[in-house]
């Protein structure tokens, strides 16, 4: 079973729990204080938001080989409230995404492409496919 065949939100939650339990990611000191972009007013309320974002980014890279920082920043961005003016799109904070990508690279889940962007490694692909198969067997 492949990652694209399972429910995205359930997969991301399962993989985020794995990342948290295994200690694969090292949390930065600023994780409690940082906003996820200029479109948000407060820091995330969920204590595990960093692991969820990392799992989501790993899934995005799996599905879109060669995806870069610009596309990820646009995907995780949102609308900024400008009062009575129409809302406008704002990109997400790049430092958070960059930090997660660097950590996933050190764990050999993703790697940089020659022509820019990131792609999934064979180790990362088998790891994510294993979690997808676990999710399918769990639901049956």
MOQUIWO-V676283 format. One record per pair of residues at least 12 apart in sequence whose ideal C-beta (glycine too) atoms are under 10 Angstrom apart, sorted by the first residue. I is the first residue (numbers start at 1). J is the second residue. If there is no record, write none. Layout:
((I | J) (I | J))
This chain:
((1 | 129) (1 | 130) (1 | 131) (1 | 132) (1 | 133) (1 | 134) (1 | 135) (1 | 136) (1 | 137) (2 | 62) (2 | 63) (2 | 125) (2 | 128) (2 | 129) (2 | 132) (2 | 133) (2 | 136) (3 | 15) (3 | 58) (3 | 59) (3 | 62) (3 | 63) (3 | 120) (3 | 125) (3 | 128) (3 | 129) (3 | 131) (3 | 132) (3 | 133) (3 | 135) (4 | 59) (4 | 62) (4 | 63) (4 | 132) (5 | 129) (5 | 132) (5 | 133) (5 | 135) (5 | 136) (6 | 59) (6 | 129) (6 | 131) (6 | 132) (6 | 133) (6 | 134) (6 | 135) (6 | 136) (6 | 139) (7 | 132) (7 | 135) (7 | 136) (7 | 139) (8 | 56) (8 | 59) (8 | 60) (8 | 63) (9 | 52) (9 | 56) (10 | 132) (10 | 135) (10 | 138) (10 | 139) (11 | 55) (11 | 56) (11 | 58) (11 | 59) (11 | 62) (11 | 128) (11 | 131) (11 | 132) (11 | 134) (11 | 135) (12 | 51) (12 | 52) (12 | 53) (12 | 54) (12 | 55) (12 | 56) (12 | 57) (12 | 58) (12 | 59) (12 | 60) (12 | 131) (13 | 48) (13 | 51) (13 | 52) (13 | 55) (13 | 56) (13 | 135) (14 | 55) (14 | 131) (14 | 132) (14 | 134) (14 | 135) (14 | 138) (15 | 51) (15 | 52) (15 | 54) (15 | 55) (15 | 56) (15 | 58) (15 | 59) (15 | 127) (15 | 128) (15 | 131) (15 | 132) (15 | 134) (15 | 135) (16 | 48) (16 | 49) (16 | 50) (16 | 51) (16 | 52) (16 | 53) (16 | 54) (16 | 55) (16 | 56) (16 | 58) (17 | 48) (17 | 51) (17 | 52) (17 | 55) (17 | 131) (18 | 51) (18 | 55) (18 | 127) (18 | 130) (18 | 131) (18 | 134) (19 | 48) (19 | 50) (19 | 51) (19 | 52) (19 | 54) (19 | 55) (19 | 58) (19 | 103) (19 | 104) (19 | 107) (19 | 109) (20 | 47) (20 | 48) (20 | 50) (20 | 51) (20 | 52) (20 | 54) (20 | 55) (21 | 51) (22 | 107) (24 | 51) (24 | 54) (24 | 103) (24 | 104) (24 | 106) (24 | 107) (24 | 109) (25 | 50) (25 | 51) (25 | 54) (25 | 55) (25 | 99) (25 | 100) (25 | 103) (25 | 104) (25 | 106) (25 | 107) (26 | 99) (26 | 103) (26 | 106) (27 | 50) (27 | 51) (27 | 99) (27 | 103) (28 | 50) (28 | 95) (28 | 96) (28 | 99) (28 | 100) (28 | 103) (30 | 43) (30 | 95) (30 | 96) (30 | 99) (31 | 43) (31 | 44) (31 | 47) (31 | 49) (31 | 50) (31 | 51) (31 | 96) (31 | 99) (32 | 44) (32 | 47) (32 | 49) (32 | 50) (34 | 49) (34 | 50) (34 | 93) (34 | 95) (34 | 96) (34 | 99) (35 | 92) (35 | 93) (35 | 96) (36 | 49) (36 | 50) (36 | 53) (36 | 76) (36 | 77) (36 | 78) (36 | 92) (36 | 93) (36 | 96) (36 | 97) (37 | 73) (37 | 76) (37 | 77) (37 | 78) (37 | 80) (37 | 90) (37 | 91) (37 | 92) (37 | 93) (37 | 94) (37 | 96) (37 | 97) (38 | 77) (38 | 78) (38 | 80) (38 | 90) (38 | 91) (38 | 92) (38 | 93) (39 | 76) (39 | 77) (39 | 78) (39 | 79) (39 | 80) (39 | 81) (39 | 87) (39 | 88) (39 | 89) (39 | 90) (39 | 91) (39 | 92) (39 | 93) (40 | 77) (40 | 78) (40 | 80) (40 | 90) (40 | 92) (40 | 93) (41 | 80) (41 | 81) (49 | 96) (50 | 96) (50 | 99) (50 | 100) (50 | 103) (51 | 100) (53 | 76) (53 | 92) (53 | 96) (53 | 97) (53 | 99) (53 | 100) (54 | 96) (54 | 97) (54 | 99) (54 | 100) (54 | 101) (54 | 103) (54 | 104) (54 | 107) (54 | 109) (55 | 100) (55 | 104) (55 | 128) (55 | 131) (56 | 72) (56 | 75) (56 | 76) (56 | 100) (57 | 72) (57 | 75) (57 | 76) (57 | 96) (57 | 97) (57 | 100) (57 | 101) (57 | 103) (57 | 104) (57 | 109) (57 | 110) (57 | 118) (58 | 100) (58 | 101) (58 | 104) (58 | 107) (58 | 109) (58 | 110) (58 | 118) (58 | 120) (58 | 124) (58 | 127) (58 | 128) (58 | 131) (59 | 120) (59 | 128) (59 | 131) (59 | 132) (60 | 72) (60 | 75) (60 | 76) (60 | 97) (60 | 118) (60 | 120) (61 | 101) (61 | 104) (61 | 109) (61 | 110) (61 | 111) (61 | 117) (61 | 118) (61 | 119) (61 | 120) (61 | 121) (61 | 124) (61 | 128) (62 | 109) (62 | 110) (62 | 119) (62 | 120) (62 | 124) (62 | 125) (62 | 127) (62 | 128) (62 | 129) (62 | 132) (63 | 120) (63 | 128) (64 | 117) (64 | 118) (64 | 119) (64 | 120) (65 | 110) (65 | 113) (65 | 117) (65 | 118) (65 | 119) (65 | 120) (65 | 125) (66 | 113) (66 | 114) (66 | 115) (66 | 116) (66 | 117) (66 | 118) (66 | 119) (67 | 101) (67 | 110) (67 | 113) (67 | 116) (67 | 117) (67 | 118) (67 | 119) (67 | 120) (68 | 101) (68 | 112) (68 | 113) (68 | 115) (68 | 116) (68 | 117) (68 | 118) (69 | 91) (69 | 94) (69 | 97) (69 | 98) (69 | 101) (69 | 116) (69 | 117) (69 | 118) (70 | 91) (70 | 94) (70 | 116) (70 | 117) (71 | 117) (72 | 91) (72 | 92) (72 | 94) (72 | 96) (72 | 97) (72 | 98) (72 | 100) (72 | 101) (72 | 117) (72 | 118) (73 | 90) (73 | 91) (73 | 92) (73 | 93) (73 | 94) (73 | 96) (73 | 97) (73 | 98) (74 | 89) (74 | 90) (74 | 91) (74 | 92) (75 | 91) (75 | 92) (75 | 97) (76 | 91) (76 | 92) (76 | 93) (76 | 94) (76 | 96) (76 | 97) (77 | 89) (77 | 90) (77 | 91) (77 | 92) (77 | 93) (78 | 90) (78 | 91) (78 | 92) (101 | 118) (104 | 118) (104 | 120) (104 | 121) (104 | 124) (105 | 118) (105 | 121) (105 | 124) (107 | 121) (107 | 123) (107 | 124) (107 | 127) (108 | 121) (108 | 122) (108 | 123) (108 | 124) (108 | 127) (109 | 121) (109 | 123) (109 | 124) (109 | 125) (109 | 127) (109 | 128) (110 | 123) (110 | 124) (110 | 125) (111 | 123) (111 | 124))
